[in-house]
């Protein structure tokens, strides 16, 4: 059962490549010169993440690590465009955080339910019908499609729950969840019975309910990776209210006040913001108190209330005090704001710049094709609908020596120059 819960996975995604443009010429009986009619290639398929509320783990990503969208179809004759590549939809549980593996930065938070495009497919290449001019009526070239985006990403599941149960192992968290909801977590009298988070919907009254999460027991050192706590502390991040369950029976020879302090210390070391989250401290297993341990309640209550926390007594096993606790949770939740989604802080890396000297310049059928990373990045910053931007683009090309190289290669006044999606006539 424990192996069925996976809350972290690393995958690589590849958007589809754009289809190549076609080189074709119109052939029809009684039509001597039909001209070029090669169509454009189709756009590569996108990679899109979709929320699936029927999923509760990232188990599907344990064995499949590479996801590839469909490539665009190549262009065809008779001005037929290639079909766009098929978009690949990757389904993830609500609450999944998508991170860039290399930097750890958040790319997107899949908690709102909206689809998110993680990688865009490459543009399709132009067919040779685009390159016909009065002086070049038989262009025997076309443009290839561009590659799609790719990313290595880490998926991290942070459960969405209103109330999170925290505490040491075997203090009664799973028992409480089973009593107040229809969840059926495994319950046994040994540590780490709960090896993965359980969610349950708690119905308070007609039209009023909230989600409760049973988090595996936290131990000292959990914030530094000890035990199971480090892996699952992230699931408390989204809980608006924490129920801190403490065993006051002394059944394992533990001191409840020390346990209370230790868990709060782990929460604080993991996240300062999480440690300040509203918290109700619950003394559990009150039905097992003996004469020697009866003072535990008074000691714990004094310490808890001195820190400003609300204190409750309960016996989850006998249901004593559980209804009062649930009503208090519902009351508190009415006034607590929703936990905000995690803000994306991923900054795409600058593309490899290259240099103007590394540009490729080819003369094909009186057309000059100029390409290279430096030019691609420059064109992404230019607004070609604005006259001043176009003049700035021309100035940078001249300063970089691009036109000088073309002149040395034999470009003539009036020749066509192709730079990716831009075509213009060369003028001295």
URGI-V498871 format. One record per residue. N is the residue number from 1. PSI is psi in whole degrees, 0 to 359 (* if undefined). D_CENTER is the distance of its C-alpha to the mean C-alpha in Angstrom with 2 decimals. Layout:
BEGIN
N,PSI,D_CENTER
N,PSI,D_CENTER
END
This chain:
BEGIN
1,320,26.51
2,327,24.59
3,348,23.21
4,351,21.52
5,121,18.82
6,123,15.90
7,12,13.13
8,137,11.65
9,150,11.36
10,128,11.23
11,165,11.33
12,133,12.40
13,142,11.97
14,116,14.94
15,161,15.61
16,152,19.28
17,144,22.22
18,146,24.42
19,153,27.81
20,146,30.91
21,154,33.50
22,147,36.78
23,108,40.24
24,158,42.70
25,143,45.94
26,126,47.46
27,116,50.20
28,140,52.51
29,137,56.18
30,4,58.47
31,104,55.66
32,318,56.53
33,85,53.59
34,335,50.50
35,172,48.27
36,137,44.70
37,31,42.36
38,128,39.34
39,169,36.17
40,153,32.68
41,156,29.98
42,158,27.07
43,144,23.56
44,152,21.08
45,148,18.54
46,161,14.93
47,121,11.84
48,130,10.33
49,136,7.87
50,137,10.19
51,132,10.74
52,108,13.76
53,354,15.77
54,353,17.98
55,141,15.55
56,355,15.69
57,175,14.57
58,28,12.60
59,324,16.10
60,339,15.66
61,6,13.76
62,322,16.61
63,332,18.90
64,120,17.16
65,348,15.21
66,130,15.61
67,125,14.56
68,128,16.67
69,169,17.25
70,145,20.92
71,152,23.05
72,148,25.07
73,146,28.69
74,151,31.39
75,166,33.69
76,173,37.13
77,176,40.64
78,32,42.07
79,29,39.21
80,125,36.81
81,147,33.15
82,152,30.86
83,147,28.37
84,148,24.71
85,153,22.54
86,130,20.87
87,137,17.25
88,121,15.22
89,125,13.23
90,120,10.98
91,134,11.31
92,157,9.40
93,150,10.97
94,136,10.69
95,2,9.34
96,131,6.45
97,132,4.45
98,120,2.07
99,152,5.46
100,124,8.25
101,320,10.72
102,319,13.76
103,341,13.34
104,2,10.98
105,148,9.79
106,125,6.75
107,322,5.26
108,152,3.99
109,113,5.29
110,60,6.20
111,343,9.67
112,342,11.76
113,354,12.03
114,144,11.66
115,151,10.60
116,128,8.30
117,113,9.79
118,331,7.87
119,129,11.38
120,141,14.71
121,157,17.83
122,152,20.90
123,149,23.81
124,150,26.86
125,156,30.02
126,141,33.12
127,170,36.12
128,352,39.56
129,339,40.62
130,342,38.91
131,10,41.14
132,135,44.57
133,168,46.94
134,330,50.68
135,345,51.38
136,85,48.75
137,350,49.22
138,66,48.09
139,122,44.73
140,40,43.98
141,159,40.44
142,175,36.96
143,140,33.51
144,159,30.94
145,156,27.41
146,150,24.65
147,154,21.96
148,169,18.41
149,154,15.40
150,149,13.95
151,146,11.30
152,118,11.21
153,158,7.85
154,127,7.71
155,132,6.35
156,118,7.98
157,123,9.64
158,110,11.33
159,149,13.97
160,109,15.06
161,151,18.80
162,319,21.52
163,132,23.68
164,133,22.98
165,122,25.90
166,158,26.39
167,175,29.38
168,163,31.03
169,148,31.19
170,30,33.81
171,356,34.32
172,16,33.85
173,313,30.25
174,323,29.95
175,316,33.44
176,315,32.61
177,320,29.55
178,331,31.81
179,320,34.54
180,354,32.71
181,182,30.36
182,11,30.55
183,152,28.19
184,66,29.96
185,155,28.62
186,132,30.79
187,126,33.47
188,161,35.85
189,58,37.89
190,159,36.17
191,147,33.35
192,37,29.79
193,318,30.60
194,114,27.08
195,352,24.74
196,154,21.53
197,144,20.61
198,140,22.44
199,144,21.89
200,144,24.89
201,123,25.80
202,116,28.81
203,118,31.20
204,312,33.30
205,178,35.32
206,122,35.34
207,8,32.17
208,121,30.89
209,167,28.39
210,164,25.44
211,131,22.96
212,139,23.91
213,128,22.03
214,110,24.19
215,137,22.62
216,148,24.38
217,136,27.18
218,142,26.65
219,168,29.28
220,133,30.50
221,1,28.43
222,323,25.21
223,343,23.44
224,7,24.46
225,2,23.36
226,148,26.54
227,210,26.71
228,346,23.86
229,320,23.01
230,319,20.66
231,333,18.20
232,356,18.30
233,330,18.92
234,335,15.20
235,346,15.80
236,346,18.41
237,323,16.17
238,355,15.80
239,131,19.44
240,334,21.81
241,136,24.86
242,134,25.70
243,111,28.64
244,105,30.09
245,128,32.31
246,132,35.28
247,111,37.97
248,2,41.27
249,341,43.53
250,21,43.78
251,338,43.70
252,15,42.10
253,19,44.11
254,156,41.24
255,120,41.70
256,324,39.52
257,317,39.61
258,321,38.48
259,316,35.64
260,315,34.56
261,320,34.65
262,317,32.83
263,316,29.79
264,325,29.55
265,321,29.84
266,319,26.87
267,319,24.73
268,321,25.94
269,328,25.29
270,316,21.69
271,122,21.05
272,321,23.78
273,321,21.98
274,323,21.57
275,339,25.26
276,3,26.33
277,143,24.70
278,138,27.56
279,136,29.12
280,126,31.89
281,128,33.79
282,119,35.31
283,111,38.32
284,167,38.17
285,36,40.87
286,339,43.60
287,347,45.71
288,7,46.10
289,141,47.54
290,178,50.89
291,325,53.55
292,330,52.26
293,1,48.64
294,331,49.29
295,348,49.09
296,322,45.41
297,312,44.45
298,317,46.50
299,314,45.18
300,316,41.53
301,317,42.05
302,316,43.82
303,317,41.08
304,311,38.23
305,334,40.05
306,337,41.07
307,1,37.39
308,10,36.97
309,154,35.06
310,141,36.17
311,136,37.97
312,151,38.49
313,145,40.56
314,157,39.69
315,101,40.43
316,326,37.59
317,322,39.87
318,2,42.63
319,6,40.36
320,123,42.36
321,357,40.57
322,321,37.32
323,317,38.00
324,320,38.73
325,317,35.51
326,320,33.39
327,322,35.26
328,320,34.62
329,313,30.84
330,321,30.89
331,317,33.03
332,321,30.82
333,333,27.62
334,329,29.41
335,354,29.53
336,134,26.17
337,157,23.41
338,145,20.01
339,126,17.48
340,152,15.45
341,155,11.71
342,129,10.13
343,137,10.74
344,134,8.83
345,18,11.26
346,130,10.33
347,114,13.56
348,139,13.94
349,149,16.90
350,135,20.21
351,155,21.33
352,120,24.26
353,317,27.09
354,192,30.10
355,161,33.41
356,328,35.71
357,338,38.00
358,359,35.43
359,143,35.27
360,132,36.73
361,118,39.53
362,144,41.10
363,110,44.01
364,114,43.80
365,50,46.53
366,13,47.11
367,136,43.43
368,114,41.81
369,118,38.18
370,126,36.39
371,158,32.90
372,155,30.85
373,319,27.70
374,316,29.74
375,320,30.77
376,316,27.34
377,321,25.93
378,315,29.12
379,332,28.99
380,341,25.44
381,0,27.07
382,134,30.16
383,100,30.93
384,353,33.45
385,353,34.71
386,129,36.11
387,315,39.45
388,323,38.97
389,320,35.57
390,320,37.27
391,324,40.12
392,319,37.76
393,314,36.14
394,318,39.67
395,316,40.69
396,322,37.84
397,320,38.63
398,318,42.28
399,328,41.65
400,354,39.50
401,14,42.41
402,312,40.72
403,326,43.62
404,318,46.17
405,318,44.82
406,322,45.00
407,321,48.57
408,335,49.55
409,353,48.26
410,21,50.42
411,144,48.42
412,157,50.80
413,127,50.87
414,349,49.35
415,152,47.20
416,134,43.71
417,130,40.75
418,121,37.29
419,93,34.19
420,241,31.14
421,1,31.19
422,132,34.12
423,138,37.75
424,164,40.84
425,135,44.51
426,134,45.50
427,133,48.09
428,*,50.07
END
